[in-house]
Amino acid sequence: MKRTLLWGVLAALAVAIGALPWWGSDVLVQFGINALLLAALAQSWNILGGYTGYASFGNSVFYGLGAYGVAIAMVQFQWSFAAGMALGGALAVVFALLLGVPVLRLKGHYFAIATLGISQVMGAVVANLPIAGSNIGLVLPLINNNVLFYELSFALVVAVTLVVWWIARSRFGYGLIAIRENEEAAAAMGINTTWFKVAAYALSGLFAALAGGIHAYWITFLDPGGAFDLTLNVKMIIMAVFGGPGTVLGPVVGALLLSAISEVLAAKVTGVAALFFGAVIVAAVVFMPRGMADVLRRWPQQGWRYFGLNMRKNRL
């Protein structure tokens, strides 16, 4: 009964969010586009960081590749937006497949540093490519249709969430979880850890690229600094960790909630939003390292003791 009620509430919320352009203001729709794209990015990071246990600090490179795929296709080749999305997604998948094998041999902070460097290198490379507009950037065709971009963003969140739902219940997902818990033991059990990790990396990159493509066409301007922005990668990690890494709905809930709070703070006091995200990092790691999803699951049994137990576990 409780599970049925929960799914009913979630379905109602999904319908309300999907129909927002028909009852919300233009400002709310624009906020919704940003929040949904961040939710898609957080969920895409969840595939690699939450289920596989590889905390990538370079998913913004896929976002940038997707954005430039759309921009180059539409500006330089005069292709359609759909063709540009396909090009951006293909670039991200190929990049992930080529780079995944060597990079995913690294673990822990070595992997995080390597992915961080990849994003910076790619930004420098694109800044020197004439087809990408070099440092000046590219101006995409203008289209004034926020409803279209909202629905595209909403559809992307639904798609990546369904993929994560499948991962959580599939043999492939069980393999990723086994790698997260103990990669050596997973390999000993016969799991092809290299293939599983590269596949997760490619899936994660694909959805991040699609989010980048939608955002590029929406804002109609793209330059290397904006496309490969490291703060974007930090945001998606914070949102996924806050909501609950390795869960189906946690990153989406975390992204929507933190986006709303950040928007309110930014409107009230300039500069507070950045401080807020820093505070969220500390609070999430210390008080609820498994995110809000774990808090809600354990609250009926542990209550306020949940936070105290995590503090003692972190030796505070």
N, C-alpha and C positions, 0 to 999 in steps of 0.2 A: 504493500500500500504506500509506504513512504517513498519507495523507489519510483512508483508510478506518478506520485505527486511531484517529485523532483523533476522527472522528465517533462511533466506537463508545464511546470514553471519555466524550465529551460526553453521549451518550445515556444511558449508565449513571449519570452524575452527575445528570442531569435526573430520572431515575426515582428515584434515592435521595433527592433533595431533595423531589420531589413526594410520596414516601411517608413523609416524616419524621414526620408525626403518628401513624403506626402503629407506629413503633419508637423515637421520641424521647420525652423527658420533657416535662411541661407547661411547664417553664421554657424548654426548648429550642424548643418550638413557639411560645411567645410571642416569643422572640428571632427566630425564623424569620419571623413575621408582620412585625415591624418591618424586618428586613433585606430581605425581598422587596418591601415597599412602597417602601423607599428605592431598590431596584434598578429598580422600575418608574418611579420619578421620575427617576432618573439616565438611564434609557433614553429617557424622554419628552423630557428636555432635550437628549439626543443628536440628536434629529431636527432641532431648530432650531440648537443650538450646535455640534454635531459635523459634520453634513452641510451645513447652510446657512451656517455661519460667523457666526451672530448670537448672541453670548453674552448670553443673557437672565438678568438677576438678578431677574426677577419671575414665574417660573413658579409660585411659591408662591401667587400670586393665583388660579391655576386650581385648585390644590389646595384653597384655601379655598372657592372657588365650588362645587366638587364636594361638599365636606363640608357646606356650608350647604344645598345643594340637597337632600341626603339628610335633614338635620336638619329643615328646614322642611317637607318633604313628609311625614315620619313624625310629627312633633310637631304641626304646625299644621293639616295637611290630612288626617291619619290615613291616608296612602297607604302602600303596601307599600315595602319596601326597594328592590325592583327599579324601581319607579316613581320613587323618589327618586334612584337612580343615573342614570336616564334624564334626570330634571330637571337634576341637577348637570352631567351631560355636555353637555346642550343649552345651559345657561347659559354654560359655558366656551367652547363653539364659537361661540356668538353674540357673546360678549365679544371673542373673538379676531378674528372677522371684522370687527366694528365698529371695534376699536382697531388692528387690524393694519395697515390701509392708512396711517394717519398715522404710527404709531410706527415701522414698518419702513422709512420713508423716512430715518430716522436711521441712522448707522453708528458702529461702534467704541464709544468710551467714552460718546458721546452717547446711543446706544441703550441701553447698560447702565444709565446713570443714569436714563433715562426709565422703564425697566422696574422699576427699584428703587423709584422714586417711586410708580408705579402700585399696587404692593403695599401701600404705606403708606396711600395714599389710600383704597383699597378697604377696608382694615381700619377706617379712621375712618368710612367710610360705613355699613358693616354695624353698627358699634357704636351707630349712631343709628336703626336700623330696628327698630321694635317687633316685626315679624313674625319677625325673627332673634333676638329676645331681648335686643336692645340690648347693653349692656355685661355683663349678667348671663350671657347665653348660653342654650343650650338643653340639656335633658336628654333623651336618646333612650331608647326602650324598652330594657330590659335583656335581653340574650340571652347565656347562658353557653355558648358553643360555639366554642372556639378552633380546632377542626378545620375548621369551616366557613370562618372568616376566613382560615385558612392556605391552604386550597385556593382560595379566591377570589383571594388575593394571588398565589399561584403561577400561576393561570390568567391573571391580568392581566400578569404578567411574560412568560409565554409569548406572549400575544397581541401585546404591544408589541414584543417581540423579532422575531416573525414579520413585523410591519409594517416594522420597520427592515431586516430581511433582504430584504423586497420592495423597499424604497426603494433599497438598495444595488445592486440589479440591474435597476431599472426606468428608463424614460425620465425619469420624474419625479425619481428620485434623481440621475440624471446631470445634470439641470437644476439641482438644488440644489447639487451639487458644483461645477458651473460657476460658480454665483453665489458660492460660497465662495472659489473661486480668483481670479476676476476678474469682478465683477458687470457692469462696463461691456462687457467682451468678450462676456459671456453675452447681454446685451441686443442687442448688434450681431449676434449669431448668430441672432436671432429668438426668443429665449426671453422669455416674458412674466414678467419677474422679479417684478413685483408679485404676480401670481396665485400663482406658485410659493412665494414667501415667506409669503404669507397662508395658503396651504394647509398649509404646514409648521407655522406658528404654531398653526393650529387643531388639527392632529393632535397636536402636542405638548401643547396645553392639554387636549384630550379625555382623554388617558391620565393626565395629572396630576390631573384632576378625578375620574376613577374611583378613583384611589388615595386621594384625600381622602375620597371617599364611604365606601369600605371602612373606613378608619381611624376616621371619625366614628362609625360604627355599632359598631365594635369597642370603642372607649373609652367610648361612651355619653354623652359630654359634649363640648360645643363652645362656645368663646368666641372673640371676634375675635383676641385675642392668640395663641392656639394655632393658629387656622386660617390666619392670615397671618403666620406666624413666618418672619422673614428667615433665621434660621440653617438652616432646612430647605432653603432655596434654595442656601445656601452648601454644604451637605452634598452635595446632588445634583450640583452642579458639580464639587466635589472628586472625588467618586466616578467621575464620567464621565471627567474629565481623567486621573485616576490609571489607570483601566482602559484608556482609549484612545478619545478622541473620534473620531467618524467611522468607527467599526468596529461590527460587529454584536454581538459578545459582550463587548467591552471594558467598557462601563459596568456590565453585570450582574456580571461578575467583580470589578470594582473595588468595587462596592457591597457585595457579599457578604463580600469579604476585609476591607475597611476596617471594616465593621460588626462583624465578629468580633473584630478587633484592638481596636477602640474599646470593645467590651463587656468584654473581658478587662482592659483598662487601667482602665476605670471601676470595675470590681469590686475591683481591687487598691489603687488610689490615687485618691481623689476629686480631680477637677480635671485629672488627667493627660490624659483623653480630649480635652478642648478643645485643650490644647497639642499633642497628637498631630496633630489635623487641621491646625493651623497649620504644623507641620513638614512634613506631607504636601504642602501647597500649594507650599512653597519647593522641596522635593526634586523634585516632579513637574515644575515649571516649568523648573528648572535642569538636572536630570539626564535626564529623559525626558519632554519636552514633548508627545510623541505617545502617551504612556501605555505600559502594560505590553504591550499588543498589539504595538507597534512594537519593544519590547525583545526579545520572543520571536522576532519575525520576523527581526531583524538579528543576534541573538546568535551564530548559527552562523558568520557571516562576520566579525563585528567583536569579539565577546567583550567583555572589560572596556573595550576602546577606545571602545565605544559611548558610555559616560558621559563620557569625556574629550572626545570630539568634540562632544558637546552643550555641555559647559562652555566650550570654545573658541568655539563658535558664539554663545553668550550672553556672550562676552567676560569670562569669569571667570578 
